[in-house]
Amino acid sequence: MPRIAYVNGQYLPHSDASVHIEDRGYQFADGVYEVVPVMSGKLVDEARHLDRLERSLSELQMDMPMSRRALQLVCDSVIERNYLTNGFVYMQVTRGVAPRDHKFPKGIKPAIVITAKQTKPQSTAVLEDGVAVKTVPDIRWRRRDIKSISLLPNCMAKQAAVEEGAFEAWMVEEDGTVTEGSSTNAWIVTKDGILVTRTADHDILNGITRMGLLEVAAEAGVQFEERPFTLEEAYEAREAFLTSSTNHVTPITRIDDRSVANGKPGSVTMKLREAYLDRIARE
Ligand SMILES: Cc1ncc(COP(=O)(O)O)c(C=O)c1O
């Protein structure tokens, strides 16, 4: 059964789907994207993902490629045409096609691609043993709140992590604070039992999972702080974990060459994970 992609108004077999060589996404990474999880054939936290897409576009002086309602219908159709039950929908919007020139061209139509991918449930080993992260310097630009398709530093960070057998990279600022993972948000539970994740300003992408989890933590009465935390604090932490639309809440049991506490997934992490999965299943 061929995978089907939506490309600028057409549903095409994945293998035939393509974009123009002068698409500004291809030439300048002039575009943004969203990854929306799908559970039981339904988009999860769809409104928040579309809000973030709209915000990323407007920060780059771009319009939504179609109305929100039309975008929802196309996503539903891509899910249906791919018989997707659990996985994610990938949406990418670029400024469009124009002769190569740095300044924003006038009067061109944004280009849009939507694909879908089925994923396997997270392995039990990951949940029982947790994952390792490797720290790397954060060499990215200063507008990480925009979900830009310009991801080369993130790819380099992830590659460095994988080469050392780690699952994810944690990026660290010159001042010693952790920003986030290459495609995930970073969390710790401090020695004093406080849940900490970095403030959502221009330094990180405000994850949709991050937003949902903060609500879940508040409902569960878990004390939390949104603030930068240092790598030293993370080394000393009682627990650590990462969040994203595709990894949900994943325990971290190793940071560089150090075990996090006793090297087992933490109880706050696992409690929050369960509450978060319950919440998205209910919705
Ligand atoms: C840099 C970065 N931070 C955080 C996240 C997590 O965001 P979300 O929870 O919306 O998937 C992502 C997801 O792609 C990301 O690329």
The ligand as a Tripos MOL2 file, in Angstrom:
@<TRIPOS>MOLECULE
LIG
   16    16     1     0     0
SMALL
NO_CHARGES

@<TRIPOS>ATOM
      1 C1         14.1250   21.7940   19.3800 C.3       1 LIG1
      2 C2         12.8700   21.1460   19.8740 C.ar      1 LIG1
      3 N1         12.5080   21.3020   21.1600 N.ar      1 LIG1
      4 C3         11.4010   20.7250   21.6610 C.ar      1 LIG1
      5 C4         10.5840   19.9320   20.8730 C.ar      1 LIG1
      6 C5          9.3600   19.2890   21.4560 C.3       1 LIG1
      7 O1          8.1920   19.8810   20.9700 O.3       1 LIG1
      8 P1          6.8080   19.1180   20.9110 P.3       1 LIG1
      9 O2          6.4880   18.6870   22.3090 O.co2     1 LIG1
     10 O3          5.8630   20.1140   20.3820 O.co2     1 LIG1
     11 O4          6.9970   17.9390   19.9990 O.co2     1 LIG1
     12 C6         10.9040   19.7540   19.5150 C.ar      1 LIG1
     13 C7         10.0410   18.9600   18.6390 C.2       1 LIG1
     14 O5         10.2530   18.8140   17.4720 O.2       1 LIG1
     15 C8         12.0690   20.3790   19.0080 C.ar      1 LIG1
     16 O6         12.4320   20.2350   17.7090 O.3       1 LIG1
@<TRIPOS>BOND
     1     1     2 1
     2     2     3 ar
     3     2    15 ar
     4     3     4 ar
     5     4     5 ar
     6     5     6 1
     7     5    12 ar
     8     6     7 1
     9     7     8 1
    10     8     9 2
    11     8    10 1
    12     8    11 1
    13    12    13 1
    14    12    15 ar
    15    13    14 2
    16    15    16 1
@<TRIPOS>SUBSTRUCTURE
     1 LIG1         1 GROUP 0 **** ****
